[in-house]
Amino acid sequence: GAGVSQSPSNKVTEKGKDVELRCDPISGHTALYWYRQSLGQGLEFLIYFQGNSAPDKSGLPSDRFSAERTGGSVSTLTIQRTQQEDSAVYLCASSGQGATDTQYFGPGTRLTVL
Amino acid sequence: AQSVTQPDIHITVSEGASLELRCNYSYGATPYLFWYVQSPGQGLQLLLKYFSGDTLVQGIKGFEAEFKRSQSSFNLRKPSVHWSDAAEYFCAVAPFGNEKLTFGTGTRLTIIP
């Protein structure tokens, strides 16, 4: 079936505005991950959902960042009061629940904060 | 904490030449190891992975990687590169395949005719 999809592909916003980024994982995948790719920080983990377990939020850089996953499928990453340093490509990935499963990545959302 | 080092930021090779991209990791045990490739404007595509067993693993697009426990390395190789291999390559580690990945800083590969 289809791979991981993300929307929008590009988002330009003004400093201080809130943004929502969406991720549709591969059907049947129980795990969903958000990563951020920026020039200064490279690829870094943000948050991870596995089934009905509490999410691993250890990578979120500040309390302006949050994410939810509804119905064990679609996920939304929300950034409140955006700052210029939030400009990056936000990547979503999904995988099965097995230890040997691998993560499949979406094309990303490029966020630009003016 | 686990970490991944890719010492080469940028590598340039001629089309048809062999390639080796270096990756070293720091981890308390043998982690799950991955190589991903990212073409311009694209997401990350898995090239290959190592979980256990044979230390030489084959991947897509003619790539292979060798796990060396004694050197904490997982270097990526290709015997003959093609112009379409120009991309950025990332090495990554995780405790398990379905756990959060820690990435290296990436190696940008340029192919010259």
Backbone of each chain as ProteinMPNN parsed JSONL, in Angstrom:
{"seq_chain_A": "GAGVSQSPSNKVTEKGKDVELRCDPISGHTALYWYRQSLGQGLEFLIYFQGNSAPDKSGLPSDRFSAERTGGSVSTLTIQRTQQEDSAVYLCASSGQGATDTQYFGPGTRLTVL", "coords_chain_A": {"N_chain_A": [[0.795, -1.176, 0.0], [0.237, 2.334, 0.366], [2.883, 4.617, 1.251], [4.327, 6.373, 4.078], [2.687, 9.381, 4.623], [2.816, 12.953, 4.607], [1.613, 16.136, 5.586], [1.314, 19.733, 5.583], [3.439, 19.841, 2.612], [5.112, 21.954, 2.512], [5.451, 24.722, 4.712], [4.99, 28.001, 5.527], [5.324, 30.367, 8.0], [4.607, 33.01, 10.338], [6.662, 34.349, 12.892], [5.734, 33.508, 16.173], [3.241, 32.495, 15.596], [1.04, 29.614, 15.718], [1.545, 26.268, 14.545], [0.444, 23.315, 12.805], [1.398, 20.082, 12.011], [0.931, 17.271, 9.959], [0.806, 13.694, 10.006], [0.411, 10.704, 8.266], [0.59, 7.418, 8.92], [1.946, 4.283, 7.666], [-0.491, 1.907, 6.906], [-1.545, -0.199, 9.507], [0.819, -0.079, 10.894], [2.12, 0.174, 14.127], [3.816, 1.808, 15.502], [4.943, 5.171, 15.666], [6.9, 7.909, 14.716], [8.441, 11.087, 15.24], [10.813, 13.193, 13.787], [13.33, 15.75, 13.511], [14.963, 17.699, 11.092], [17.588, 19.767, 10.718], [19.855, 22.386, 9.71], [21.709, 23.104, 11.633], [21.494, 21.208, 13.669], [21.294, 18.682, 12.61], [19.851, 15.434, 12.153], [17.372, 14.795, 14.413], [15.719, 13.11, 17.039], [12.353, 13.497, 18.074], [9.736, 12.701, 19.2], [7.926, 9.716, 20.117], [5.528, 7.284, 19.463], [4.124, 4.292, 20.567], [1.871, 1.951, 19.98], [-0.594, 1.686, 22.451], [0.842, 2.685, 24.509], [2.314, 5.106, 26.766], [3.576, 8.024, 25.187], [7.002, 8.501, 24.177], [8.512, 11.299, 24.981], [10.957, 12.391, 25.08], [12.643, 13.76, 23.339], [11.588, 16.21, 22.669], [12.118, 19.632, 22.18], [11.22, 21.847, 23.651], [8.513, 23.084, 25.749], [6.804, 24.158, 23.969], [6.358, 22.465, 21.97], [4.302, 19.79, 20.993], [2.6, 16.645, 20.588], [0.128, 14.51, 19.23], [-1.61, 11.422, 18.857], [-4.179, 10.138, 17.179], [-6.616, 7.637, 17.547], [-4.768, 5.649, 17.195], [-3.556, 6.006, 14.776], [-3.327, 8.46, 12.664], [-1.148, 11.235, 13.213], [-0.506, 14.364, 14.797], [1.728, 16.983, 14.931], [2.284, 19.703, 16.911], [3.363, 23.012, 17.03], [3.696, 25.618, 19.114], [3.59, 29.194, 19.254], [5.688, 29.859, 17.348], [9.207, 30.01, 16.671], [12.098, 31.424, 15.042], [14.174, 29.599, 15.115], [12.849, 27.229, 14.95], [12.574, 26.575, 12.366], [12.891, 24.103, 9.99], [13.095, 20.772, 8.574], [10.521, 18.594, 9.142], [10.24, 15.306, 9.896], [8.37, 12.351, 9.609], [7.973, 9.003, 10.684], [7.094, 5.517, 10.463], [6.58, 2.27, 11.938], [6.347, -1.337, 12.364], [5.479, -3.277, 15.306], [7.414, -5.032, 16.098], [10.674, -6.017, 17.329], [12.528, -6.256, 15.336], [11.517, -4.804, 13.311], [11.601, -2.111, 10.922], [11.983, 1.432, 10.395], [10.007, 3.447, 8.329], [10.149, 6.271, 6.36], [8.4, 9.358, 5.87], [8.01, 12.009, 3.353], [8.473, 14.427, 4.543], [7.88, 17.664, 6.113], [8.574, 20.888, 5.258], [9.289, 23.498, 7.269], [9.173, 26.929, 7.549], [9.954, 29.678, 9.416], [9.25, 32.977, 9.591]], "CA_chain_A": [[0.0, 0.0, 0.0], [0.904, 3.633, 0.334], [3.881, 4.846, 2.276], [4.014, 7.409, 5.045], [2.436, 10.666, 3.98], [2.861, 14.101, 5.5], [1.07, 17.37, 5.025], [1.623, 20.092, 4.203], [4.833, 19.575, 2.248], [5.798, 23.186, 2.884], [4.659, 25.626, 5.533], [5.652, 29.246, 5.888], [4.537, 31.024, 9.028], [5.256, 34.15, 10.992], [7.089, 34.14, 14.273], [4.679, 33.67, 17.158], [2.037, 31.751, 15.218], [1.021, 28.178, 15.962], [1.434, 25.444, 13.345], [0.154, 21.885, 12.972], [1.928, 19.238, 10.954], [0.194, 16.015, 10.001], [1.472, 12.487, 9.518], [-0.398, 9.495, 8.093], [1.547, 6.311, 8.851], [1.588, 3.12, 6.869], [-1.596, 1.186, 7.519], [-1.152, -1.351, 10.303], [1.998, 0.196, 11.717], [1.718, 0.582, 15.478], [4.752, 2.8, 16.033], [5.042, 6.4, 14.872], [8.006, 8.718, 15.216], [8.718, 12.396, 14.652], [12.2, 13.655, 13.824], [13.537, 17.071, 12.922], [16.24, 17.804, 10.372], [17.957, 21.16, 10.536], [21.269, 22.546, 9.345], [22.564, 23.194, 12.81], [21.355, 20.085, 14.601], [21.225, 17.393, 11.938], [18.618, 14.675, 12.338], [17.198, 14.528, 15.83], [14.473, 12.5, 17.473], [11.468, 14.377, 18.833], [8.741, 11.991, 19.998], [7.695, 8.361, 19.617], [4.323, 6.62, 19.941], [4.089, 2.845, 20.328], [0.596, 1.394, 20.391], [-1.338, 2.425, 23.472], [1.747, 3.097, 25.576], [2.583, 6.553, 26.868], [4.607, 8.383, 24.222], [8.339, 8.909, 24.608], [8.616, 12.714, 24.596], [12.264, 12.834, 25.567], [13.349, 14.579, 22.368], [10.936, 17.499, 22.41], [13.072, 20.65, 22.622], [10.621, 22.776, 24.611], [7.087, 22.814, 25.979], [6.009, 24.692, 22.847], [6.155, 21.333, 21.061], [3.481, 18.69, 21.489], [2.11, 15.772, 19.527], [-0.881, 13.534, 19.619], [-1.907, 10.398, 17.867], [-5.593, 9.81, 17.369], [-7.07, 6.343, 17.065], [-3.634, 4.791, 16.872], [-3.163, 6.149, 13.376], [-2.818, 9.775, 12.277], [-0.522, 12.022, 14.267], [-0.32, 15.798, 14.557], [2.762, 17.669, 15.713], [1.906, 21.107, 17.065], [4.373, 23.917, 17.562], [3.059, 26.874, 19.529], [4.427, 30.404, 19.327], [6.882, 29.454, 16.598], [10.41, 30.834, 16.669], [12.887, 31.217, 13.831], [14.984, 28.383, 15.247], [12.022, 26.055, 14.668], [12.651, 26.307, 10.921], [13.526, 22.797, 9.789], [12.236, 19.77, 7.946], [9.985, 17.687, 10.155], [10.065, 13.998, 9.282], [7.584, 11.361, 10.326], [8.257, 7.623, 10.297], [6.28, 4.519, 11.157], [7.094, 0.901, 11.882], [5.586, -2.319, 13.097], [5.794, -3.308, 16.734], [8.451, -6.006, 16.398], [12.011, -5.474, 17.566], [13.303, -6.249, 14.091], [10.888, -3.947, 12.308], [12.358, -0.905, 10.615], [11.195, 2.644, 10.245], [9.822, 3.981, 6.994], [10.002, 7.714, 6.519], [7.658, 10.182, 4.936], [8.811, 12.992, 2.621], [8.78, 15.564, 5.396], [7.274, 18.993, 5.981], [9.562, 21.957, 5.435], [8.719, 24.626, 8.007], [9.955, 28.164, 7.545], [9.395, 30.685, 10.311], [9.796, 34.286, 9.2]], "C_chain_A": [[0.839, 1.242, 0.0], [1.921, 3.711, 1.452], [3.392, 5.85, 3.292], [3.776, 8.719, 4.293], [2.412, 11.774, 5.022], [2.271, 15.316, 4.792], [1.154, 18.481, 6.052], [3.066, 19.74, 3.86], [5.702, 20.781, 2.592], [4.865, 24.056, 3.709], [5.515, 26.838, 5.874], [4.755, 29.955, 6.89], [5.31, 32.197, 9.616], [5.606, 33.788, 12.428], [5.936, 34.429, 15.225], [3.39, 32.933, 16.837], [2.183, 30.285, 15.6], [0.918, 27.438, 14.63], [1.121, 23.996, 13.725], [0.663, 21.134, 11.761], [1.307, 17.854, 11.1], [1.005, 14.871, 9.431], [0.467, 11.341, 9.439], [0.547, 8.304, 7.949], [1.087, 5.225, 7.895], [0.516, 2.332, 7.625], [-1.096, -0.051, 8.261], [0.088, -1.144, 11.149], [1.557, 0.751, 13.073], [2.617, 1.665, 16.051], [4.854, 3.982, 15.086], [6.051, 7.312, 15.539], [7.997, 10.077, 14.525], [10.199, 12.72, 14.859], [12.248, 15.045, 13.204], [14.912, 17.084, 12.274], [16.523, 19.273, 10.12], [19.441, 21.264, 10.284], [22.155, 22.503, 10.579], [22.602, 21.941, 13.658], [21.317, 18.728, 13.93], [19.87, 16.754, 12.135], [18.461, 14.339, 13.807], [15.795, 14.018, 16.119], [13.653, 13.504, 18.281], [10.566, 13.586, 19.771], [8.392, 10.68, 19.306], [6.458, 7.79, 20.291], [4.437, 5.131, 19.605], [2.784, 2.307, 20.89], [-0.124, 2.289, 21.375], [-0.458, 2.886, 24.627], [1.892, 4.608, 25.604], [3.7, 6.912, 25.902], [5.927, 8.737, 24.893], [8.572, 10.322, 24.089], [10.012, 13.269, 24.858], [13.016, 13.745, 24.602], [12.731, 15.933, 22.095], [11.792, 18.621, 22.988], [12.513, 21.655, 23.618], [9.147, 22.438, 24.769], [6.21, 23.465, 24.923], [5.665, 23.568, 21.856], [5.274, 20.286, 21.73], [3.029, 17.853, 20.304], [1.043, 14.874, 20.094], [-1.083, 12.559, 18.47], [-3.317, 9.908, 18.126], [-5.912, 8.447, 16.777], [-5.944, 5.413, 16.661], [-3.158, 4.927, 15.44], [-2.535, 7.518, 13.127], [-2.228, 10.503, 13.48], [-0.403, 13.477, 13.826], [0.753, 16.315, 15.491], [2.402, 19.146, 15.722], [3.07, 21.876, 17.651], [3.673, 25.235, 17.85], [4.082, 27.999, 19.539], [5.761, 30.159, 18.614], [7.982, 30.509, 16.674], [11.211, 30.52, 15.408], [13.73, 29.948, 13.918], [14.177, 27.099, 15.057], [12.042, 25.706, 13.177], [13.477, 25.047, 10.686], [12.615, 21.953, 8.911], [11.819, 18.785, 9.024], [9.602, 16.378, 9.459], [9.266, 13.085, 10.199], [7.978, 9.98, 9.817], [7.292, 6.699, 11.028], [6.927, 3.155, 11.015], [6.113, -0.034, 12.558], [6.055, -2.366, 14.542], [6.917, -4.271, 17.078], [9.815, -5.368, 16.538], [12.837, -5.418, 16.293], [12.63, -5.438, 12.995], [11.723, -2.69, 12.092], [11.419, 0.249, 10.334], [11.195, 3.102, 8.786], [9.43, 5.438, 7.128], [9.099, 8.326, 5.456], [8.562, 11.22, 4.291], [9.151, 14.238, 3.42], [7.931, 16.795, 5.117], [8.359, 20.022, 6.236], [8.861, 23.143, 6.078], [9.684, 25.801, 7.967], [9.241, 29.178, 8.412], [10.067, 32.02, 10.003], [9.885, 35.241, 10.379]], "O_chain_A": [[2.025, 1.204, -0.33], [1.847, 2.993, 2.449], [2.2, 6.149, 3.366], [4.569, 9.109, 3.435], [2.033, 11.556, 6.172], [2.412, 15.493, 3.582], [1.076, 18.225, 7.254], [3.835, 19.374, 4.749], [6.88, 20.639, 2.921], [3.662, 24.127, 3.455], [6.606, 26.718, 6.431], [3.56, 30.122, 6.649], [6.514, 32.339, 9.406], [4.908, 33.009, 13.077], [5.252, 35.446, 15.109], [2.537, 32.765, 17.709], [3.29, 29.78, 15.783], [0.28, 27.922, 13.695], [1.478, 23.522, 14.804], [0.389, 21.51, 10.622], [1.172, 17.33, 12.205], [1.789, 15.048, 8.499], [-0.234, 11.042, 10.406], [1.242, 8.198, 6.938], [-0.033, 5.26, 7.385], [0.618, 2.125, 8.834], [-0.328, -0.847, 7.72], [0.377, -1.952, 12.032], [0.738, 1.666, 13.153], [2.227, 2.366, 16.985], [4.853, 3.822, 13.865], [6.062, 7.469, 16.76], [7.593, 10.195, 13.368], [10.751, 12.547, 15.946], [11.343, 15.46, 12.48], [15.886, 16.562, 12.817], [15.786, 19.942, 9.395], [20.2, 20.348, 10.6], [23.238, 21.918, 10.551], [23.614, 21.639, 14.292], [21.309, 17.708, 14.619], [18.86, 17.444, 12.269], [19.317, 13.674, 14.389], [14.819, 14.452, 15.508], [14.202, 14.267, 19.076], [10.615, 13.768, 20.987], [8.536, 10.539, 18.092], [6.34, 7.801, 21.517], [4.804, 4.764, 18.489], [2.603, 2.214, 22.104], [-0.251, 3.495, 21.164], [-0.961, 3.419, 25.616], [1.633, 5.298, 24.618], [4.682, 6.175, 25.802], [5.958, 9.21, 26.029], [8.804, 10.519, 22.896], [10.214, 14.483, 24.855], [13.943, 14.44, 25.018], [13.304, 16.73, 21.352], [12.157, 18.573, 24.163], [13.281, 22.263, 24.363], [8.599, 21.619, 24.031], [4.987, 23.336, 24.977], [4.783, 23.723, 21.012], [5.48, 19.94, 22.893], [3.073, 18.303, 19.159], [1.052, 14.525, 21.275], [-0.777, 12.831, 17.31], [-3.604, 9.331, 19.174], [-5.528, 8.141, 15.649], [-6.146, 4.49, 15.872], [-2.436, 4.065, 14.938], [-1.34, 7.705, 13.356], [-2.729, 10.405, 14.6], [-0.223, 13.776, 12.645], [0.688, 16.107, 16.703], [2.236, 19.763, 14.67], [3.684, 21.458, 18.632], [3.13, 25.881, 16.953], [5.267, 27.79, 19.795], [6.827, 30.245, 19.224], [7.726, 31.712, 16.733], [11.021, 29.475, 14.786], [13.972, 29.294, 12.904], [14.745, 26.008, 15.008], [11.568, 24.64, 12.785], [14.62, 24.946, 11.132], [11.512, 22.365, 8.554], [12.656, 18.217, 9.726], [8.761, 16.352, 8.561], [9.471, 13.061, 11.412], [8.283, 9.818, 8.635], [6.745, 7.05, 12.073], [7.715, 2.912, 10.1], [5.178, 0.397, 13.232], [6.92, -1.592, 14.951], [7.34, -4.329, 18.232], [10.091, -4.321, 15.952], [13.757, -4.607, 16.189], [13.122, -5.391, 11.868], [12.462, -2.264, 12.98], [10.23, 0.067, 10.074], [12.228, 3.136, 8.117], [8.527, 5.801, 7.882], [9.045, 7.873, 4.313], [9.742, 11.313, 4.628], [10.016, 15.019, 3.023], [7.349, 16.947, 4.043], [8.986, 20.031, 7.295], [7.946, 23.723, 5.494], [10.86, 25.673, 8.31], [8.076, 29.501, 8.183], [11.281, 32.172, 10.137], [10.323, 36.38, 10.218]]}, "seq_chain_B": "AQSVTQPDIHITVSEGASLELRCNYSYGATPYLFWYVQSPGQGLQLLLKYFSGDTLVQGIKGFEAEFKRSQSSFNLRKPSVHWSDAAEYFCAVAPFGNEKLTFGTGTRLTIIP", "coords_chain_B": {"N_chain_B": [[25.038, 7.522, 26.898], [23.926, 6.773, 23.615], [25.776, 7.241, 20.56], [26.627, 8.367, 17.247], [29.138, 8.524, 14.841], [30.056, 10.004, 11.896], [32.732, 10.462, 10.152], [33.395, 11.71, 7.771], [32.381, 14.494, 6.12], [31.897, 15.244, 3.522], [32.274, 13.547, 0.514], [33.884, 12.944, -2.553], [33.705, 11.088, -5.463], [34.707, 9.36, -8.438], [32.581, 8.372, -11.128], [31.945, 4.948, -11.341], [34.028, 4.246, -9.723], [35.099, 2.721, -6.597], [33.481, 2.813, -3.351], [33.573, 3.81, 0.032], [31.957, 4.519, 2.963], [32.302, 5.803, 6.157], [31.358, 4.786, 9.46], [31.087, 5.068, 12.881], [30.136, 3.945, 16.104], [28.894, 4.544, 19.409], [27.971, 2.67, 22.053], [26.391, 0.79, 24.647], [25.925, -1.922, 24.262], [25.605, -4.266, 21.564], [24.103, -2.515, 19.124], [21.144, -2.096, 17.074], [21.768, -1.482, 13.718], [21.833, 0.847, 11.035], [21.758, 2.028, 7.655], [20.748, 4.853, 5.944], [19.602, 6.597, 3.02], [19.364, 9.789, 1.551], [18.039, 11.509, -0.973], [18.177, 14.629, -2.816], [15.638, 16.754, -1.661], [14.063, 14.653, -0.921], [12.62, 12.102, 1.24], [13.933, 9.887, 3.779], [15.453, 6.886, 2.824], [15.694, 3.47, 3.501], [18.69, 1.732, 3.237], [20.078, -0.542, 4.158], [20.312, -2.868, 6.929], [21.492, -4.003, 10.13], [21.051, -6.55, 12.405], [21.748, -8.949, 13.721], [23.817, -11.908, 13.483], [25.28, -12.806, 10.353], [27.984, -10.716, 9.663], [28.369, -9.219, 7.427], [26.304, -7.422, 5.506], [23.857, -7.23, 2.97], [22.383, -4.782, 0.887], [19.96, -2.62, -0.708], [20.28, -1.367, -4.081], [22.852, -2.225, -4.657], [24.539, -1.818, -2.493], [26.544, -2.633, 0.384], [27.314, -3.457, 3.802], [29.563, -3.714, 6.528], [29.703, -5.009, 9.714], [31.773, -4.432, 12.401], [32.582, -5.467, 15.375], [34.782, -5.156, 17.096], [35.835, -2.751, 16.338], [33.775, -1.055, 16.635], [32.321, -0.305, 14.377], [30.515, 0.328, 11.333], [30.683, 0.259, 8.356], [29.826, 1.471, 5.141], [29.706, 0.21, 1.842], [30.328, 0.217, -1.705], [30.981, -1.349, -4.731], [31.146, -0.112, -7.25], [30.295, 3.004, -8.151], [27.411, 4.841, -9.252], [26.142, 7.635, -11.151], [23.663, 8.226, -10.118], [23.863, 7.663, -7.465], [24.581, 9.848, -6.057], [23.976, 11.652, -3.212], [22.839, 12.152, 0.196], [24.091, 10.378, 2.937], [23.173, 8.554, 5.756], [24.114, 7.149, 8.792], [22.736, 5.165, 11.368], [21.709, 4.278, 14.704], [19.985, 2.125, 17.022], [18.364, 0.846, 19.97], [16.637, -1.26, 19.446], [14.96, -2.319, 16.437], [12.521, -1.011, 16.303], [12.702, 1.181, 17.888], [13.575, 4.556, 18.91], [15.684, 6.291, 16.651], [19.14, 7.123, 16.594], [20.989, 9.351, 14.842], [23.882, 9.741, 12.714], [25.829, 12.566, 11.558], [25.779, 12.624, 8.87], [26.96, 11.981, 5.508], [27.809, 13.62, 2.645], [27.64, 12.679, -0.662], [29.266, 13.164, -3.653], [29.303, 12.626, -7.107], [31.529, 12.456, -9.756], [31.923, 12.767, -13.302]], "CA_chain_B": [[24.115, 7.74, 25.786], [24.473, 6.283, 22.359], [26.135, 8.271, 19.591], [27.091, 7.891, 15.95], [30.084, 9.436, 14.211], [30.403, 9.856, 10.487], [33.839, 11.418, 10.13], [33.519, 12.385, 6.479], [31.225, 15.342, 5.835], [31.674, 15.273, 2.077], [33.171, 12.687, -0.265], [33.714, 13.017, -4.002], [34.3, 9.938, -6.163], [34.413, 9.278, -9.867], [31.636, 7.336, -11.505], [32.61, 3.671, -11.59], [34.996, 3.966, -8.66], [34.54, 2.108, -5.397], [33.085, 3.768, -2.32], [33.404, 3.371, 1.416], [31.541, 5.563, 3.892], [32.618, 5.332, 7.491], [30.422, 5.006, 10.553], [31.462, 4.509, 14.172], [29.078, 4.174, 17.073], [29.177, 4.344, 20.818], [26.761, 2.097, 22.642], [26.759, -0.171, 25.687], [25.843, -3.288, 23.744], [25.504, -4.204, 20.111], [22.796, -1.949, 18.775], [20.661, -2.306, 15.723], [22.5, -0.517, 12.896], [21.127, 1.154, 9.792], [22.176, 3.067, 6.722], [19.691, 5.469, 5.161], [20.036, 7.535, 1.991], [18.419, 10.882, 1.312], [18.281, 12.264, -2.196], [17.705, 16.009, -2.664], [14.201, 16.967, -1.594], [13.364, 13.393, -0.639], [12.716, 11.563, 2.588], [14.985, 8.914, 4.025], [15.191, 5.532, 2.342], [16.557, 2.48, 4.126], [19.57, 0.972, 2.346], [20.319, -1.845, 4.753], [20.267, -2.884, 8.382], [22.136, -5.131, 10.789], [20.515, -6.863, 13.721], [22.56, -10.01, 14.294], [24.189, -12.9, 12.493], [26.354, -12.495, 9.417], [28.382, -9.321, 9.846], [28.338, -8.537, 6.129], [24.897, -7.368, 5.105], [23.592, -6.699, 1.642], [21.229, -3.898, 0.851], [19.45, -2.282, -2.021], [21.104, -0.54, -4.97], [24.216, -2.726, -4.731], [25.309, -1.456, -1.305], [26.738, -3.583, 1.454], [27.961, -2.878, 4.973], [30.197, -4.71, 7.382], [29.732, -4.72, 11.142], [32.981, -4.882, 13.088], [32.36, -5.209, 16.794], [36.023, -4.728, 17.745], [36.085, -1.36, 15.969], [32.504, -0.318, 16.768], [32.116, 0.342, 13.074], [29.505, -0.228, 10.414], [31.01, 1.013, 7.154], [29.014, 1.209, 3.947], [30.565, 0.075, 0.658], [29.768, -0.116, -3.013], [32.149, -1.591, -5.588], [31.19, 0.77, -8.418], [29.203, 3.964, -7.958], [26.704, 5.381, -10.419], [25.824, 9.044, -10.913], [22.425, 8.314, -9.337], [24.158, 7.456, -6.041], [24.829, 11.14, -5.42], [22.941, 11.846, -2.192], [23.395, 12.212, 1.546], [23.992, 9.062, 3.558], [23.125, 8.647, 7.202], [24.217, 5.961, 9.614], [21.888, 5.33, 12.544], [21.667, 3.171, 15.654], [18.836, 2.071, 17.925], [18.404, -0.358, 20.804], [15.901, -2.24, 18.658], [14.534, -1.721, 15.177], [11.335, -0.177, 16.446], [12.98, 2.223, 18.879], [14.024, 5.812, 18.311], [16.986, 6.239, 16.001], [20.142, 8.174, 16.763], [21.643, 9.487, 13.541], [25.104, 10.487, 12.513], [25.638, 13.877, 10.929], [25.604, 12.433, 7.436], [28.054, 12.181, 4.549], [27.3, 13.994, 1.319], [28.403, 12.017, -1.717], [29.23, 13.765, -4.981], [29.857, 11.762, -8.149], [32.019, 13.197, -10.916], [31.971, 11.895, -14.49]], "C_chain_B": [[24.769, 7.256, 24.494], [24.794, 7.446, 21.43], [26.665, 7.615, 18.331], [28.003, 8.951, 15.354], [30.278, 9.051, 12.756], [31.492, 10.886, 10.215], [33.968, 12.214, 8.832], [32.256, 13.169, 6.183], [30.86, 15.263, 4.365], [32.725, 14.385, 1.407], [32.841, 12.848, -1.739], [34.42, 11.816, -4.628], [33.9, 9.992, -7.636], [33.416, 8.156, -10.119], [32.389, 6.069, -11.863], [33.632, 3.291, -10.541], [34.293, 3.316, -7.482], [34.319, 3.175, -4.33], [33.102, 3.098, -0.961], [33.077, 4.582, 2.266], [31.685, 5.015, 5.306], [31.538, 5.698, 8.512], [30.974, 4.317, 11.791], [30.375, 4.852, 15.186], [29.611, 3.95, 18.477], [27.895, 3.875, 21.469], [27.179, 1.014, 23.608], [26.748, -1.605, 25.219], [25.826, -3.187, 22.225], [24.127, -3.681, 19.744], [22.315, -2.484, 17.434], [21.256, -1.166, 14.882], [21.839, -0.37, 11.537], [21.946, 2.126, 8.955], [20.947, 3.521, 5.943], [20.315, 6.404, 4.133], [18.94, 8.572, 1.774], [18.842, 11.623, 0.053], [17.696, 13.657, -2.039], [16.189, 16.118, -2.687], [13.396, 15.733, -1.264], [13.46, 13.031, 0.836], [13.844, 10.562, 2.679], [14.555, 7.527, 3.545], [16.192, 4.574, 2.975], [17.362, 1.738, 3.07], [19.781, -0.441, 2.862], [20.316, -1.709, 6.268], [21.007, -4.108, 8.898], [21.503, -5.312, 12.162], [21.395, -7.888, 14.415], [22.982, -10.932, 13.157], [25.35, -12.452, 11.628], [26.703, -11.015, 9.477], [28.472, -8.545, 8.543], [26.9, -8.586, 5.625], [24.766, -6.712, 3.74], [22.339, -5.833, 1.68], [20.759, -3.664, -0.567], [20.479, -1.466, -2.795], [22.564, -0.967, -4.99], [25.106, -2.369, -3.558], [25.443, -2.64, -0.356], [27.41, -2.873, 2.618], [28.503, -4.013, 5.829], [30.235, -4.217, 8.816], [31.017, -5.296, 11.728], [32.864, -4.492, 14.55], [33.607, -4.628, 17.452], [36.331, -3.256, 17.467], [34.854, -0.484, 16.155], [32.194, 0.425, 15.47], [31.083, -0.4, 12.242], [29.651, 0.561, 9.116], [30.21, 0.534, 5.952], [29.926, 1.171, 2.733], [29.726, -0.178, -0.589], [30.938, -0.259, -3.971], [32.262, -0.615, -6.756], [30.006, 1.733, -8.349], [28.668, 4.452, -9.301], [26.33, 6.821, -10.114], [24.58, 9.19, -10.036], [22.655, 8.07, -7.846], [24.46, 8.762, -5.322], [23.669, 11.47, -4.493], [23.643, 12.065, -0.857], [23.099, 10.883, 2.229], [24.103, 9.21, 5.072], [23.243, 7.255, 7.819], [23.386, 6.196, 10.874], [21.958, 4.085, 13.414], [20.4, 3.259, 16.489], [18.983, 0.822, 18.787], [17.716, -1.547, 20.131], [15.414, -1.531, 17.394], [13.368, -0.775, 15.315], [11.477, 0.829, 17.576], [13.526, 3.46, 18.174], [15.457, 5.682, 17.81], [17.854, 7.404, 16.435], [20.964, 8.196, 15.48], [23.025, 10.106, 13.664], [24.803, 11.77, 11.756], [25.536, 13.79, 9.411], [26.885, 12.651, 6.645], [27.44, 12.49, 3.194], [28.222, 13.422, 0.258], [28.179, 12.733, -3.031], [29.905, 12.813, -5.95], [30.302, 12.633, -9.317], [32.177, 12.256, -12.104], [33.371, 11.337, -14.734]], "O_chain_B": [[25.985, 7.325, 24.317], [24.166, 8.503, 21.501], [27.095, 6.461, 18.344], [27.676, 10.138, 15.364], [30.622, 7.913, 12.436], [31.193, 12.07, 10.064], [34.588, 13.278, 8.812], [31.184, 12.589, 6.014], [29.685, 15.221, 3.999], [33.915, 14.474, 1.709], [31.674, 12.884, -2.127], [35.593, 11.564, -4.354], [32.89, 10.59, -8.009], [33.405, 7.138, -9.428], [33.366, 6.115, -12.611], [34.058, 2.138, -10.474], [33.067, 3.347, -7.372], [34.877, 4.27, -4.387], [32.691, 1.946, -0.825], [33.828, 5.557, 2.289], [31.244, 3.906, 5.607], [30.906, 6.751, 8.439], [31.293, 3.128, 11.759], [29.772, 5.923, 15.126], [30.617, 3.275, 18.698], [26.874, 4.564, 21.451], [28.215, 0.379, 23.415], [27.501, -2.428, 25.74], [26.019, -2.103, 21.676], [23.112, -4.321, 20.017], [23.019, -3.235, 16.759], [21.239, -0.011, 15.306], [21.349, -1.341, 10.961], [22.717, 2.932, 9.475], [20.212, 2.718, 5.368], [21.406, 6.936, 4.338], [17.75, 8.262, 1.812], [19.881, 12.283, 0.026], [16.806, 13.857, -1.213], [15.534, 15.636, -3.612], [12.167, 15.763, -1.321], [14.274, 13.582, 1.577], [14.626, 10.415, 1.74], [13.447, 7.067, 3.823], [17.395, 4.837, 2.983], [16.801, 1.184, 2.125], [19.679, -1.412, 2.113], [20.318, -0.606, 6.816], [21.133, -5.116, 8.202], [21.425, -4.383, 12.965], [21.751, -7.71, 15.58], [22.559, -10.761, 12.014], [26.283, -11.804, 12.102], [25.826, -10.159, 9.358], [28.636, -7.325, 8.564], [26.356, -9.656, 5.355], [25.479, -5.762, 3.414], [21.38, -6.111, 2.4], [21.104, -4.397, -1.494], [21.433, -0.943, -2.219], [23.435, -0.157, -5.306], [26.315, -2.594, -3.616], [24.585, -3.52, -0.299], [28.006, -1.81, 2.443], [27.965, -5.12, 5.844], [30.743, -3.131, 9.095], [31.312, -6.481, 11.575], [33.028, -3.327, 14.911], [33.51, -3.714, 18.271], [37.004, -2.595, 18.258], [34.895, 0.71, 15.86], [31.856, 1.609, 15.469], [30.826, -1.589, 12.435], [28.833, 1.431, 8.817], [29.959, -0.66, 5.784], [30.823, 2.004, 2.604], [28.609, -0.694, -0.541], [31.801, 0.616, -4.024], [33.37, -0.323, -7.205], [28.854, 1.319, -8.476], [29.363, 4.47, -10.317], [26.213, 7.196, -8.947], [24.454, 10.164, -9.294], [21.737, 8.25, -7.045], [24.583, 8.777, -4.097], [22.52, 11.558, -4.928], [24.869, 12.152, -0.787], [22.002, 10.337, 2.112], [24.991, 9.886, 5.592], [22.558, 6.315, 7.413], [23.342, 7.314, 11.387], [22.229, 2.985, 12.933], [19.816, 4.332, 16.643], [19.64, -0.141, 18.392], [18.166, -2.688, 20.24], [15.454, -0.305, 17.299], [13.232, 0.164, 14.532], [10.484, 1.273, 18.15], [13.89, 3.414, 16.999], [16.313, 5.063, 18.443], [17.375, 8.522, 16.621], [21.555, 7.191, 15.087], [23.305, 10.881, 14.579], [23.664, 12.025, 11.366], [25.238, 14.783, 8.748], [27.772, 13.401, 7.055], [26.648, 11.71, 2.666], [29.431, 13.651, 0.278], [27.043, 12.894, -3.476], [30.96, 12.256, -5.647], [29.531, 13.457, -9.809], [32.524, 11.087, -11.935], [33.58, 10.59, -15.689]]}, "name": "protein", "num_of_chains": 2, "seq": "GAGVSQSPSNKVTEKGKDVELRCDPISGHTALYWYRQSLGQGLEFLIYFQGNSAPDKSGLPSDRFSAERTGGSVSTLTIQRTQQEDSAVYLCASSGQGATDTQYFGPGTRLTVLAQSVTQPDIHITVSEGASLELRCNYSYGATPYLFWYVQSPGQGLQLLLKYFSGDTLVQGIKGFEAEFKRSQSSFNLRKPSVHWSDAAEYFCAVAPFGNEKLTFGTGTRLTIIP"}
